[in-house]
Amino acid sequence: MIDLYYWTTPNGHKITLFLEEAGLAYNLIPVNIGKGDQFKPEFLRIAPNNRIPAMVDHQPADGGEPISMFESGAMLLYLAEKTGKFIPSTLRERCDVLQWLFWQMGGLGPMAGQNHHFATYAPEKIDYAINRYVGETGRLYGVLNKRLADREFIAGEYSIADMACYPWIVPHERQGQNLDDFPHLKRWYEAIALRPATVRAYERGQAVNSAPTVHDEEARKILFGQNAQTVR
């Protein structure tokens, strides 16, 4: 059994996508980041960066004590290696999946996240910041669109690279992106949206939280007012 500490963010959805695809048993533990649940001591013991998702695997492959994990990319890689699913075993194909997984972690996620912040959540609308991150998000969409021009999924077969990227494309309208401008990406996006595991994963998320996380000033302070003092 896996305990998944989760909230309805793109990074949270990555892990439910994998768990549903792989058919692994898991216990979903909501961490309401708009109310500050991410600062509770019991959560910080497994997620010292006070970010979701995090998980505890009570049945690790080595048969030893439970393993706790944070960082969504590391969690996807751990789960793929544990199950032998959604990651190739051959060197070159595996490298292909890993480089696109890290592309998402280092590029698509952070840039789209800043896009969300400055375009939607920032109390002061700064044109330079909005234009910078909307433009960079568009560039990354273009990279992914080009990649998908001659293959069904990012690394050929459906993999953790696709699971990592898809949730960050779901809010494309909020990111100022029109999928009609990226036809290969749009085809890929629509195919993943129809997968039964994707439908189940997002239904579970809807059951946990159907409202915006940032809905008042207190939530804004909790999410965007963190600094070095927060972790002391």
N, C-alpha and C positions, 0 to 999 in steps of 0.2 A: 504493500500500500504506500502511496505517495501523498504526503500532505503538501498541497499547493497553496501558498500564501499569495493572494491574487487581488487585483482590482481591474476594472474594465478600461485598461489602457492598451495601446498597441503591443507593448512589451508583455503585458499580462496575457493577451490573446495568443501570442506566439506559443506559449506552453500548453494552453488548452487545445490548440490545434494539434500539437504533437500527441498529446495524451489521448485525444479522441481518435486520431488516425491509427495509433498503435493499439488501441483497446486496453490501455493500462488502467487499473483501478486507482482512483485518486479521490482524496477528500479536499474539497474546495473550501479554503478558509479566507473569507473576505477581510481585506485590510483597507479600510476606508481612508484613503490618503487625504481627502478633504477635511477629515475630522482629526487627523493626527495619529491614526492607529500605527503608522510606520515608526513612531518614536517609542512605542511600548517596549519595555525591556525584553519581553519574550520574543518579540519580532527581531529586535536588534541582535539577539544572540545568534541568529542565523543569517541576518542581513545587515551587517555593520554599516553599509552605505545608506541605510534607511530608505531604500527604494524597493518597489515591487518589480517583478515577482521574486519569490524565493521558494525553496521547497526542501522537504526532508524525505529522503527515500529510506523507508524502514526495512526494505529488502534489497540491499545492494548486491551486486553480482558476486562480490567476494564473500558473502555470507557473514560479514562482520557487523560492527555497530552501525546504526543509522548514519547516513551521510547527508549533511546539509549543504545546500548550494544557493548562491545568489548570482546575479548577472544572467540575463536571458539567453545570450549567446552561449555561455558556458553550460547553461542548463540544457539547451537543445543538443549540444554536442554530447553531453553526458548521457542523455536519454537515448540518443541515436546509437551510441556505443554500447549502452546497456542492452538494448533490444536487437541491435544489428539491423535496424530499419532506418530508411530515409537518409542513409549515407553510404556511398559505395565502399567496397572493400579494396578495390584496386587503386594503386597509387595516384595515377593521373586524374581519374574521375573524382577521387576523394579530394585532391588538391583543388579541383574546380569548385566543388561544393564549399570547401572551407574559405576560399578567397571571396566568394560572393556572400557567405555568411558574415565575414569580417567587413566586407564592403557595406553591408547594412548597418552593422554595429558602429562603424567608424564614420559613415557618411549619411546614408538615407535617414536613419533614426535621429541622430543629433541635428541635422539640418532641418528636417521636417518638424522636429520638436521646437526649435527656435522660431520656425515659421509660425507654428501654433501660438507661441508665446507672444511674439510681437504683433501679429495680425489680429489675435483674438483676445488675449488675456491682459496685455500690458495696459496700465491705466492711461499712459500717454502714447499716442500713436506717432511713432517716429518713422517718417517715410523712408529714410535711408535703410534702417534695419528691416522694415517690411519688404522693400524692394530687393534687398540683398538676399534674404532667406527665401522669399518666393521664387526669385530667379535661380538660386542654387538648387532649390527643390525641383524646379523645372529641368535644370541641367541633369540632375540625377534620374529623373523620369526618362529623359532622353537616352541616357546611358543604358537603362534597363530595357527601354523599348528597342534599341538597336540590338542588344543581346538576344532578345526574344524573337528577332526577325526570322531566324532559321531553326528554331527549336521550340518544343512544346512548353518546357519548363526551363528554369534558369540554368540548370546544369544537366539538362537532358531529361532524366527521370525526376519525378516529384521528390523533393528533398527538404532538409531543414533550411536550405537557402530560400526556398519559396515560402516556407512557414515564417521565416524571419521577416521577409519583405512584405508579404501580403497585408498584414495588419496596418502597416504604415501607408499603404495605398488606399485603404478603406476611406479615410477622411480626405480624399483628394479635393473635394469641393472647398473644404475649409482651408486647404493649402493653396488655393488659387490655381488649381490645375484642372484642365478639361481633358478627360481621357480620350476624346475624339482626336486630340492632337497626337496621341500615342497609340496607334491602332494595334500594334503587336502586344503592347502592355495591356491594352483594354481586353483583347482576346484572352490573354493569360489570366487577368483579374476575374473576368466573368466565369472562366472555367473553374477556378479555385472556389469562387463563391458558391458554386453549385455542388461542390463535393459534400456528401452527407456529413462527414466529420466537421467540416467548416460550419455547416448549419447548426449542428449540435453544440459546437464550441460557443458560437455567438448566442445561441439560445440560453446556455448556462450563464453567460455574462449578463444577458438581459434580465434573468431571474435574480441575479445578485444586485444589479444596479441599473436602473432605467433612466436615471436623471443625470444631468451634467455634474461632474465632480466639483468644478469651480462655479458655485452658485451664489456665493455671498462674500463679503469682505473678509470674514474670518477664514474661510477656506483659502482665499487668495493669500492671506498673510502666512498661513501654514505652508502652502506649497511654494511660494515665491519669496519668503522672507528668511530663508535659511542662510547661515554663514558658519564660520569656524566655531562659534559658540554653540551651535546646534549639536555638535558631536562631542562636546566636552562634558 
